Amino acid sequence: MVSSSALRVLGSSRVRVAPGGGGGESLDVFFDPVGGAAAEAAFRTQGRGGRRLVVGFPAGMGRLPTNLALLGEAALLGVNLDAFRRHRPEAARQVLA
C-alpha cells in the first residue's frame, strides 16, 4: 500500500505497487532501498520519464551508466529523510504526517 504522504512527495496519484518486478510493465516510480548489482537492471524497468528513488544501498553501491537516464528521459533521485527532517522540519511534519 502506498501512503498519502508518499503520494504527496511523489506528486502523483498513479503510484502503484508492482509485485514480482513489474510483471513486464515499465514503471513510473521505482523505490530502491537496496542498491547493489541489480541497480542497472532495475533502472531499465522504468518507463520513459520514470523516477528511481534511491533511499539506501545495503547491497552495495551499484554501477549505473548515466546514458540510461538520458536516453529514457528518466530521473535518479536521492532520498534522505534524516536530512529532510533536519533541514526542513516543518515540511517534513506536513509530508510525513
Secondary structure, DSSP 8 states (H G I E B T S, - for coil): ---HHHHHHHT-S-----GGGGTT--EEEEEES--GGGHHHHHHTEEEEEEEEE---TT------THHHHHTT-EEEE--HHHHHHH-HHHHHHH--
